[in-house]
Amino acid sequence: MTQADVLAKLQTIFDDLFLEPVTLIPALTAKDVPEWDSLMHISLVVAVEKAFNVRFRVGEVEATRNVGEFADLIAKRTQER
């Protein structure tokens, strides 16, 4: 699964969770989206784990600096299955 594949699937998750439209690009961060607070972050991680059938280790998601790195982490986890 490529980063582009992951971003396309992530876009549907973001569309479902966020009230305002968010256009995903690799450089996007939580600071760029006013609605993306700590509770939304938890909801996002849970939705991603469910949609991609993956589990993240403690601290992995927090170590990513932007959506691109998060997509790369998701791709890595899907390949490990």
C-alpha positions as a Markdown table, in Angstrom:
| # | Residue | x | y | z |
|---|---|---|---|---|
| 1 | Met | 0.0 | 0.0 | 0.0 |
| 2 | Thr | 1.5 | 3.3 | -1.1 |
| 3 | Gln | 1.3 | 6.6 | 0.7 |
| 4 | Ala | -1.2 | 7.8 | -1.9 |
| 5 | Asp | -3.4 | 4.8 | -1.3 |
| 6 | Val | -3.4 | 5.4 | 2.4 |
| 7 | Leu | -4.1 | 9.1 | 1.9 |
| 8 | Ala | -7.1 | 8.3 | -0.3 |
| 9 | Lys | -8.5 | 6.0 | 2.4 |
| 10 | Leu | -7.6 | 8.5 | 5.2 |
| 11 | Gln | -9.5 | 11.2 | 3.3 |
| 12 | Thr | -12.8 | 9.3 | 3.7 |
| 13 | Ile | -12.1 | 8.9 | 7.4 |
| 14 | Phe | -11.4 | 12.6 | 7.8 |
| 15 | Asp | -14.6 | 13.4 | 5.8 |
| 16 | Asp | -16.6 | 11.2 | 8.2 |
| 17 | Leu | -15.1 | 12.7 | 11.4 |
| 18 | Phe | -14.6 | 16.4 | 10.8 |
| 19 | Leu | -17.5 | 18.8 | 10.3 |
| 20 | Glu | -15.5 | 21.1 | 8.1 |
| 21 | Pro | -13.8 | 19.7 | 4.9 |
| 22 | Val | -10.2 | 18.9 | 5.3 |
| 23 | Thr | -8.0 | 18.3 | 2.2 |
| 24 | Leu | -5.3 | 15.9 | 3.1 |
| 25 | Ile | -1.8 | 16.6 | 1.9 |
| 26 | Pro | 1.4 | 15.0 | 3.3 |
| 27 | Ala | 2.5 | 18.2 | 5.0 |
| 28 | Leu | -0.8 | 18.7 | 6.9 |
| 29 | Thr | -0.6 | 18.8 | 10.7 |
| 30 | Ala | -3.1 | 19.1 | 13.5 |
| 31 | Lys | -2.2 | 22.7 | 13.9 |
| 32 | Asp | -3.5 | 23.4 | 10.4 |
| 33 | Val | -7.0 | 22.2 | 11.3 |
| 34 | Pro | -8.9 | 24.2 | 14.0 |
| 35 | Glu | -11.2 | 21.3 | 14.7 |
| 36 | Trp | -8.4 | 18.8 | 15.3 |
| 37 | Asp | -8.0 | 18.8 | 19.1 |
| 38 | Ser | -7.0 | 16.0 | 21.5 |
| 39 | Leu | -10.4 | 14.3 | 21.5 |
| 40 | Met | -10.6 | 14.4 | 17.7 |
| 41 | His | -7.1 | 12.9 | 17.6 |
| 42 | Ile | -8.2 | 10.0 | 19.7 |
| 43 | Ser | -11.3 | 9.5 | 17.5 |
| 44 | Leu | -9.1 | 9.6 | 14.4 |
| 45 | Val | -6.6 | 7.0 | 15.7 |
| 46 | Val | -9.4 | 4.7 | 16.7 |
| 47 | Ala | -11.1 | 5.1 | 13.3 |
| 48 | Val | -7.8 | 4.5 | 11.5 |
| 49 | Glu | -7.0 | 1.4 | 13.5 |
| 50 | Lys | -10.5 | 0.0 | 12.7 |
| 51 | Ala | -10.5 | 1.0 | 9.0 |
| 52 | Phe | -7.0 | -0.3 | 8.2 |
| 53 | Asn | -7.2 | -3.3 | 10.7 |
| 54 | Val | -3.9 | -2.2 | 12.4 |
| 55 | Arg | -2.8 | -1.4 | 15.9 |
| 56 | Phe | -0.3 | 1.3 | 16.9 |
| 57 | Arg | 2.3 | 1.0 | 19.6 |
| 58 | Val | 2.4 | 3.5 | 22.4 |
| 59 | Gly | 3.9 | 6.7 | 21.2 |
| 60 | Glu | 4.1 | 5.8 | 17.5 |
| 61 | Val | 1.3 | 8.1 | 16.3 |
| 62 | Glu | 2.6 | 11.0 | 18.5 |
| 63 | Ala | 6.0 | 10.6 | 16.9 |
| 64 | Thr | 4.6 | 11.4 | 13.5 |
| 65 | Arg | 5.0 | 15.1 | 12.5 |
| 66 | Asn | 2.4 | 15.3 | 9.8 |
| 67 | Val | -0.2 | 13.3 | 7.8 |
| 68 | Gly | 2.4 | 12.0 | 5.4 |
| 69 | Glu | 4.4 | 10.4 | 8.2 |
| 70 | Phe | 1.2 | 9.1 | 9.7 |
| 71 | Ala | 0.3 | 7.6 | 6.3 |
| 72 | Asp | 3.7 | 6.0 | 6.1 |
| 73 | Leu | 3.2 | 4.5 | 9.5 |
| 74 | Ile | -0.2 | 3.1 | 8.5 |
| 75 | Ala | 1.4 | 1.6 | 5.3 |
| 76 | Lys | 4.2 | 0.0 | 7.4 |
| 77 | Arg | 1.6 | -1.5 | 9.9 |
| 78 | Thr | -0.5 | -2.9 | 7.0 |
| 79 | Gln | 2.5 | -4.6 | 5.5 |
| 80 | Glu | 3.4 | -6.3 | 8.9 |
| 81 | Arg | 0.1 | -8.2 | 8.9 |
